Amino acid sequence: MATLERIRKKGGVLVAFMVGFALLAFILTDFFSNKGGGQPSSMEIGEVNGTAISYTAYQNEITQAEDFRKLSSGQSSIDENLQFQIRQSVWDQMVMDVVMGEKYEETGIAVTTDEIIDMATGNDPHPGIRQMFTDPQTGAFSQTAVVNFLRNRKNDPNANFYWEFLQKSLVNEKLATKYTNLFQKGFYVTSNQAQKEAKANLRNVDFDFVAVSYATIPDSTVSVSNSEISSYFDAHKENFKQEAQRTIQYVTFLVEPSEEDKQMAEKWISDIKPEFSNPTTDPAQFVTMNSDIPYQDRNLKEEDVRLALKDFVANGKQGDVYGPYLEDDTYKLSRLVSVKQMPDSVKARHILVQEQDPARANAIADSLMNLVEKGADFADLARKNSKDTGSAINGGDLNWFKEGTMVKPFNDAAFNAKKGDVVKVETQFGIHIIQIQEVGQLVTKYNIATLGREIKYSSKTYQQVYSAANKFAASNNTPSKFKEGFKTENLTPRFATLRASDRDVAGLEGSRRLVQWAFEAEVNDMSPTIYEFGNQFVIALVTDAVKEGYQDVEDREVASAIKSILAKDKKAEIIKKRFEENIATSQSLSSLAQKMDSRVQSATNINFASFQVPGVGMEPALVAVASLTDVDKMSVPVKGNQGVYVVKVTSEQVGESADVASAKAQLESMSANKAYRLAPSIKEKAEIKDDRLKFF
């Protein structure tokens, strides 16, 4: 258990590794392609390349991921946001497991037991293993601790689960690394490639050019037929893939405190003032028992007191009560608990004792106290014994700190002590032996107990708003009436375009149910109930639905987009033809520009690796033709993004020696980036059916 507790404290590190692996999309799952096929079709939540993913398999993986998270963090529950993230992460990983499992099988890639053991206990252990079993005091990795953990894990269900979960991650990461390396080696950069790349980057040119924009050709002079649009669509169909979407129009009825609710809150605070002001009342306990805002036991300098209370503390005395006053939608009473002369700040050092056995911890702390009181070197004791490694290296020195910087028990012990005092105090971190080295200037500090009554809506207000929402829903129960109702009742219509994977509708707390309904409904369907999200009642109408798959070539926007592309191509041909006709009769670039109703522009210091050309932006074709054209030669017309260009290089600067090594490194980096994108690219081509919306 001690080892597992240490792992839990470092759980954030392992979770970070999990996230890193997830970016490669290879981890956290077993081979689910073997788990989905035996389930009834009604329990299938999706399909990947013909392999079914069952509800049972998916839920099992979610449960494991949630249990791992709880074990790592020490928390007993997971909030709704994190639960949603886990579900999405598990789904993505299950999809990738099927997709990449096929690739691993095709290539014969596997991970052996010996490789797993080597990743855990070998000479070069996995970074996650190394972090888990590194002594924070010495920074030394303990291979023995790993071996002992693996030997004893069978005796501890939590430890065994932890290892099994981690082992899956190690296996999947190893598989991913092998496959990526195999792919990357196929992009070997030859010496010839590197030399060509280096020489291309070595030549910098200055050039003049003439540009003729596509906008100079009127759209009316270019004709694009429907058959051409259809042919382009068929050839570039993947560019017109679309995700399922729903558009909804909705109205919200906000539940807010009424004027009556505000008056009730004010009356409550006024009625309780005499009891709060009574000298026999313990203000801290009274606030803890009755206030909507917690008691903060802090001693504040005058400049740290809230603006509303500055005059009160400056002129008041202990026991005085100020208020009622309204602040942050809360009616408040503030009582001056104490006025003290206390240090502005304290300089101290400490030794932190941490032991699982409280009796042993106290015995060690008392022993250290005795050594300090007998004159032992505090700094030396801290360096050798303190579990606070950050300060131990400096002899336990915490330097100067102001009140409220440390946890309360530590803070109180330090600020109520005198210079030279050595005190022992226990906090949630362990037992501290504190030596007060210096105390700052004494200043007046105020301890204030504030009793608050938040202005909240009552059940009566809640019912009134719900009744208004219900009345609207009943009176406007058809699409036409619904849209008209906004005008007649002076309400603001809201709109949202949703994807099936959306966690909620923006601005509506915990509104996943509304997303689910929108994808179950048809266009012009109205929400079957009044939804309640946070303090809002919502009534919605589905106004548009987009199916998953390919867009329709008959769609006006699709046809218009394709028409623009084809029209630009045709304009480019027209401009290129005009250029070719005039180049033959032009003695210079200036005369060519004149004939083309354009002007000569210039660019300097451009090479093959240049990202853009000043004045025209990103034009790879212009950069390429300028880099390859000889000095004083006029280039052929080249089609760019914004227009057609003709170039004349005016000068060149060629370096003495090409940096072949850098060019090769650049090309290898490009291939590495391709390898990194390998898994997402494979996933994009997979046939994925996601029906989780029916269940989650």
ZADO-661364 format. One record per residue (C-alpha): x, y, z. Coordinates in steps of 0.25 Angstrom, whole numbers, padded with zeros to 4 digits, always signed. Layout:
ZADO-661364
XYZ/...
***
This chain:
ZADO-661364
+0000+0000+0000/+0012+0010+0003/+0016+0008-0012/+0002+0010-0017/+0000+0023-0008/+0013+0029-0014/+0008+0026-0028/-0005+0032-0024/+0002+0045-0020/+0009+0045-0033/-0004+0041-0041/-0004+0054-0048/+0009+0050-0055/+0003+0037-0060/-0010+0044-0064/-0001+0053-0072/+0005+0041-0079/-0008+0036-0082/-0012+0049-0089/+0001+0049-0097/-0002+0035-0102/-0016+0039-0105/-0011+0050-0114/-0005+0038-0122/-0018+0032-0121/-0013+0018-0118/-0016+0015-0103/-0024+0011-0092/-0032+0000-0099/-0030-0014-0101/-0033-0020-0115/-0048-0017-0115/-0050-0023-0129/-0051-0036-0122/-0061-0031-0112/-0072-0025-0120/-0077-0036-0129/-0084-0045-0120/-0094-0034-0114/-0108-0033-0119/-0110-0022-0130/-0119-0014-0121/-0107-0012-0111/-0097-0008-0122/-0093+0007-0120/-0084+0008-0132/-0077+0001-0143/-0062+0003-0149/-0058-0003-0162/-0069-0013-0160/-0065-0017-0146/-0076-0014-0136/-0074-0007-0123/-0084-0012-0112/-0090-0004-0101/-0084-0014-0091/-0070-0013-0096/-0071+0003-0097/-0077+0004-0083/-0066-0006-0077/-0055+0003-0082/-0062+0015-0077/-0063+0009-0063/-0048+0005-0063/-0044+0019-0068/-0052+0025-0057/-0047+0016-0046/-0033+0019-0051/-0035+0034-0049/-0041+0032-0035/-0030+0023-0031/-0019+0033-0037/-0026+0045-0030/-0031+0039-0017/-0045+0045-0020/-0057+0036-0019/-0066+0043-0030/-0064+0049-0043/-0072+0061-0048/-0081+0062-0060/-0071+0070-0068/-0059+0060-0066/-0069+0048-0068/-0072+0054-0082/-0058+0056-0085/-0055+0041-0081/-0066+0036-0090/-0061+0044-0102/-0046+0040-0099/-0050+0025-0098/-0058+0025-0111/-0047+0032-0118/-0037+0021-0113/-0046+0010-0116/-0048+0014-0130/-0033+0016-0132/-0031+0002-0126/-0039-0004-0136/-0033+0004-0148/-0019+0002-0143/-0021-0012-0139/-0024-0016-0154/-0011-0009-0158/-0003-0016-0147/-0008-0029-0151/-0005-0026-0166/+0009-0023-0163/+0011-0034-0152/+0015-0024-0141/+0014-0029-0127/+0019-0026-0113/+0025-0038-0105/+0025-0040-0090/+0040-0038-0090/+0038-0024-0096/+0028-0020-0086/+0037-0025-0074/+0048-0017-0080/+0040-0004-0081/+0037-0006-0066/+0050-0011-0060/+0061-0010-0071/+0073-0001-0072/+0064+0010-0079/+0050+0009-0073/+0038+0016-0078/+0038+0031-0073/+0024+0028-0066/+0031+0016-0059/+0043+0025-0055/+0034+0036-0050/+0026+0027-0041/+0038+0020-0035/+0048+0032-0033/+0051+0035-0019/+0047+0050-0017/+0058+0052-0007/+0070+0047-0015/+0065+0048-0029/+0069+0033-0031/+0061+0023-0039/+0059+0010-0031/+0058-0002-0040/+0056-0010-0027/+0044-0003-0023/+0038-0006-0037/+0041-0021-0036/+0035-0021-0022/+0023-0014-0026/+0021-0024-0038/+0023-0036-0029/+0014-0032-0018/+0003-0026-0027/-0006-0038-0027/-0008-0036-0012/-0014-0023-0014/-0026-0022-0023/-0024-0007-0025/-0009-0008-0028/-0012-0020-0038/-0022-0011-0045/-0013+0000-0046/-0002-0009-0053/-0012-0015-0062/-0017-0002-0067/-0003+0004-0068/+0002-0009-0075/-0009-0007-0086/-0003+0007-0088/+0011+0003-0089/+0007-0008-0100/-0001+0002-0108/+0010+0012-0108/+0020+0002-0112/+0012-0003-0123/+0010+0011-0128/+0025+0014-0127/+0028+0002-0135/+0018+0005-0146/+0022+0020-0147/+0037+0016-0148/+0033+0006-0159/+0026+0016-0167/+0036+0027-0164/+0048+0018-0170/+0040+0018-0183/+0043+0033-0184/+0058+0031-0185/+0065+0044-0190/+0076+0042-0200/+0088+0050-0201/+0084+0054-0215/+0070+0060-0209/+0078+0067-0198/+0087+0073-0208/+0076+0078-0217/+0069+0084-0205/+0081+0091-0200/+0085+0097-0213/+0070+0102-0215/+0071+0109-0202/+0085+0114-0205/+0080+0123-0216/+0074+0136-0212/+0068+0144-0223/+0062+0158-0226/+0052+0159-0236/+0042+0168-0243/+0028+0162-0247/+0015+0165-0254/+0002+0161-0247/-0012+0160-0253/-0023+0157-0243/-0034+0148-0246/-0043+0159-0242/-0040+0166-0255/-0048+0156-0263/-0063+0158-0261/-0071+0146-0256/-0081+0148-0267/-0070+0145-0278/-0067+0131-0272/-0077+0120-0273/-0077+0108-0264/-0087+0096-0268/-0095+0087-0258/-0087+0075-0264/-0074+0082-0261/-0079+0084-0246/-0083+0070-0245/-0070+0065-0251/-0062+0073-0241/-0071+0068-0229/-0069+0054-0233/-0054+0056-0234/-0053+0063-0221/-0064+0057-0213/-0056+0056-0200/-0055+0071-0199/-0070+0071-0198/-0071+0062-0186/-0080+0067-0175/-0083+0064-0160/-0097+0062-0156/-0103+0075-0150/-0116+0081-0144/-0120+0095-0143/-0130+0099-0132/-0137+0111-0129/-0141+0113-0114/-0146+0122-0103/-0141+0122-0089/-0149+0127-0077/-0139+0131-0066/-0142+0129-0052/-0137+0141-0044/-0140+0146-0030/-0152+0155-0030/-0153+0168-0022/-0161+0160-0012/-0149+0151-0011/-0139+0162-0009/-0148+0168+0002/-0149+0155+0009/-0134+0154+0009/-0133+0168+0015/-0143+0165+0026/-0136+0152+0030/-0122+0159+0032/-0129+0171+0039/-0137+0162+0049/-0124+0154+0052/-0115+0166+0055/-0119+0167+0070/-0115+0152+0072/-0102+0154+0064/-0098+0167+0072/-0100+0161+0085/-0087+0161+0093/-0089+0147+0098/-0090+0142+0084/-0078+0135+0078/-0077+0142+0064/-0069+0131+0057/-0078+0120+0062/-0091+0128+0059/-0086+0131+0044/-0082+0116+0042/-0096+0112+0047/-0105+0123+0040/-0097+0129+0028/-0098+0127+0013/-0084+0131+0012/-0073+0124+0021/-0065+0130+0032/-0051+0134+0029/-0042+0135+0041/-0032+0145+0036/-0025+0157+0042/-0025+0168+0032/-0017+0181+0031/-0026+0193+0028/-0022+0193+0013/-0026+0179+0012/-0040+0181+0017/-0052+0182+0007/-0055+0196+0003/-0069+0195+0009/-0063+0193+0023/-0051+0202+0023/-0058+0214+0030/-0065+0204+0040/-0052+0197+0044/-0044+0210+0045/-0054+0216+0055/-0061+0204+0061/-0057+0196+0073/-0057+0181+0077/-0071+0176+0077/-0077+0186+0068/-0086+0182+0056/-0088+0189+0043/-0100+0187+0034/-0108+0182+0028/-0102+0185+0015/-0103+0180+0001/-0091+0174-0006/-0090+0163-0017/-0105+0160-0017/-0104+0157-0002/-0109+0165+0010/-0098+0165+0020/-0095+0168+0035/-0080+0170+0039/-0075+0169+0053/-0062+0174+0058/-0056+0161+0065/-0043+0167+0069/-0033+0178+0067/-0018+0174+0070/-0004+0178+0068/+0002+0167+0060/+0015+0166+0051/+0013+0171+0036/+0021+0158+0032/+0029+0147+0038/+0043+0141+0034/+0043+0126+0038/+0049+0112+0034/+0043+0099+0037/+0045+0084+0037/+0033+0075+0032/+0031+0062+0038/+0022+0052+0030/+0019+0038+0035/+0007+0029+0033/+0008+0025+0048/+0003+0038+0056/+0010+0033+0068/+0023+0031+0061/+0022+0045+0054/+0020+0051+0068/+0032+0044+0074/+0041+0048+0062/+0036+0063+0064/+0038+0063+0079/+0052+0058+0077/+0055+0068+0067/+0049+0079+0076/+0058+0074+0087/+0071+0075+0078/+0067+0089+0074/+0065+0094+0088/+0079+0088+0092/+0085+0096+0081/+0086+0087+0069/+0088+0093+0056/+0073+0095+0051/+0078+0097+0036/+0086+0084+0037/+0074+0076+0043/+0064+0082+0032/+0074+0077+0021/+0075+0063+0027/+0060+0061+0032/+0050+0070+0026/+0040+0064+0016/+0038+0078+0009/+0049+0076-0001/+0047+0090-0007/+0051+0097+0006/+0060+0086+0012/+0071+0088+0002/+0072+0103+0008/+0072+0098+0022/+0057+0099+0023/+0057+0114+0020/+0043+0119+0016/+0048+0134+0015/+0038+0145+0018/+0023+0143+0016/+0011+0150+0019/-0001+0146+0027/-0011+0137+0019/+0001+0131+0011/+0002+0118+0019/-0009+0108+0023/-0016+0114+0035/-0010+0105+0046/+0004+0108+0041/+0000+0123+0039/-0006+0125+0053/+0006+0118+0060/+0016+0127+0052/+0009+0140+0054/+0006+0138+0069/+0020+0134+0073/+0032+0143+0076/+0046+0144+0069/+0054+0132+0073/+0042+0123+0077/+0042+0109+0073/+0028+0103+0071/+0021+0090+0067/+0008+0090+0059/+0001+0080+0051/-0006+0083+0038/-0011+0074+0026/+0003+0072+0021/+0009+0067+0034/+0016+0072+0047/+0024+0085+0045/+0035+0090+0055/+0036+0104+0052/+0047+0114+0056/+0043+0129+0056/+0055+0136+0051/+0050+0150+0049/+0037+0157+0051/+0033+0169+0043/+0028+0183+0048/+0016+0182+0057/+0003+0188+0050/-0012+0188+0054/-0020+0176+0049/-0034+0174+0049/-0042+0161+0050/-0056+0162+0044/-0067+0152+0044/-0077+0154+0033/-0091+0148+0033/-0098+0147+0019/-0111+0144+0013/-0111+0142-0002/-0122+0147-0010/-0128+0135-0016/-0141+0132-0023/-0152+0126-0015/-0161+0114-0018/-0172+0124-0021/-0163+0131-0031/-0159+0118-0037/-0174+0113-0039/-0177+0127-0045/-0166+0126-0056/-0169+0111-0059/-0184+0115-0061/-0180+0126-0071/-0171+0116-0078/-0183+0106-0078/-0193+0116-0083/-0184+0120-0095/-0182+0105-0098/-0197+0102-0098/-0200+0115-0106/-0189+0113-0116/-0189+0098-0119/-0187+0099-0134/-0175+0104-0142/-0182+0116-0148/-0188+0120-0134/-0175+0117-0127/-0167+0127-0136/-0179+0137-0135/-0179+0136-0120/-0166+0143-0119/-0172+0155-0125/-0185+0155-0118/-0178+0153-0104/-0166+0161-0107/-0156+0150-0105/-0142+0148-0110/-0141+0136-0120/-0128+0129-0118/-0121+0119-0128/-0111+0108-0127/-0104+0099-0138/-0101+0086-0131/-0092+0074-0134/-0096+0060-0128/-0083+0060-0119/-0086+0074-0113/-0087+0073-0098/-0097+0084-0097/-0103+0096-0103/-0094+0108-0101/-0100+0116-0089/-0109+0105-0084/-0103+0098-0072/-0103+0082-0073/-0112+0082-0086/-0107+0069-0092/-0122+0064-0092/-0125+0076-0101/-0114+0071-0111/-0119+0057-0111/-0134+0061-0113/-0130+0070-0125/-0123+0058-0132/-0135+0049-0129/-0145+0059-0135/-0149+0063-0149/-0149+0077-0155/-0161+0086-0149/-0162+0076-0137/-0163+0084-0124/-0157+0079-0111/-0167+0069-0104/-0165+0075-0090/-0160+0088-0084/-0145+0086-0081/-0139+0091-0068/-0124+0094-0069/-0118+0102-0057/-0128+0113-0054/-0134+0113-0068/-0146+0107-0074/-0144+0104-0089/-0154+0101-0100/-0148+0098-0114/-0151+0095-0129/-0142+0088-0139/-0141+0097-0151/-0131+0090-0159/-0124+0076-0160/-0111+0073-0168/-0109+0058-0170/-0095+0052-0168/-0088+0048-0181/-0086+0056-0194/-0092+0069-0197/-0102+0069-0209/-0096+0075-0222/-0110+0081-0224/-0108+0089-0212/-0107+0104-0215/-0095+0107-0207/-0088+0094-0211/-0090+0097-0226/-0086+0112-0224/-0073+0108-0217/-0069+0098-0229/-0074+0108-0239/-0064+0119-0233/-0052+0109-0233/-0055+0105-0248/-0057+0119-0252/-0044+0123-0246/-0037+0112-0254/-0044+0117-0267/-0040+0131-0264/-0025+0126-0261/-0025+0120-0275/-0030+0133-0282/-0020+0142-0274/-0009+0132-0278/-0013+0132-0292/-0012+0147-0292/+0001+0147-0286/+0007+0137-0296/+0002+0146-0308/+0008+0158-0302/+0022+0152-0297/+0026+0150-0311/+0025+0164-0315/+0030+0171-0302/+0044+0175-0301/+0043+0177-0286/+0035+0174-0274/+0030+0189-0274/+0024+0188-0288/+0018+0174-0284/+0011+0181-0272/+0006+0192-0280/+0000+0182-0290/-0006+0174-0279/-0012+0187-0272/-0004+0184-0260/+0009+0189-0254/+0023+0184-0250/+0025+0180-0235/+0038+0175-0228/+0042+0165-0218/+0056+0163-0211/+0063+0152-0204/+0054+0141-0208/+0058+0126-0208/+0051+0113-0210/+0048+0112-0195/+0041+0126-0194/+0027+0126-0188/+0021+0137-0196/+0024+0149-0205/+0023+0163-0199/+0011+0170-0206/+0004+0158-0211/+0004+0148-0199/+0005+0133-0200/+0008+0130-0214/+0016+0117-0214/+0015+0116-0230/+0021+0130-0231/+0032+0127-0221/+0035+0114-0228/+0036+0120-0242/+0045+0132-0237/+0054+0122-0230/+0056+0114-0243/+0057+0125-0253/+0070+0129-0259/+0075+0144-0257/+0070+0153-0268/+0060+0143-0273/+0045+0145-0274/+0038+0133-0268/+0026+0126-0274/+0012+0130-0268/+0009+0123-0255/-0004+0121-0249/-0005+0126-0234/-0015+0127-0223/-0019+0141-0226/-0015+0143-0241/-0005+0139-0252/+0009+0144-0251/+0021+0146-0260/+0035+0147-0254/+0048+0153-0258/+0060+0151-0248/+0068+0163-0247/+0079+0157-0238/+0084+0145-0230/+0092+0143-0218/+0097+0128-0217/+0104+0124-0205/+0118+0118-0205/+0114+0104-0199/+0101+0098-0198/+0097+0093-0184/+0093+0079-0187/+0092+0075-0173/+0082+0085-0170/+0074+0082-0182/+0074+0067-0179/+0070+0070-0165/+0058+0079-0170/+0054+0068-0180/+0055+0057-0169/+0046+0066-0160/+0036+0067-0170/+0035+0052-0171/+0034+0051-0156/+0022+0061-0156/+0016+0052-0167/+0018+0040-0158/+0012+0047-0146/+0000+0050-0155/-0001+0035-0159/-0011+0030-0149/-0021+0042-0151/-0020+0040-0166/-0023+0026-0165/-0035+0029-0156/-0040+0039-0166/-0041+0028-0176/-0048+0019-0167/-0063+0016-0168/-0068+0020-0154/-0082+0019-0149/-0085+0026-0136/-0098+0023-0129/-0095+0027-0115/-0105+0038-0115/-0116+0028-0113/-0109+0024-0100/-0101+0035-0094/
***
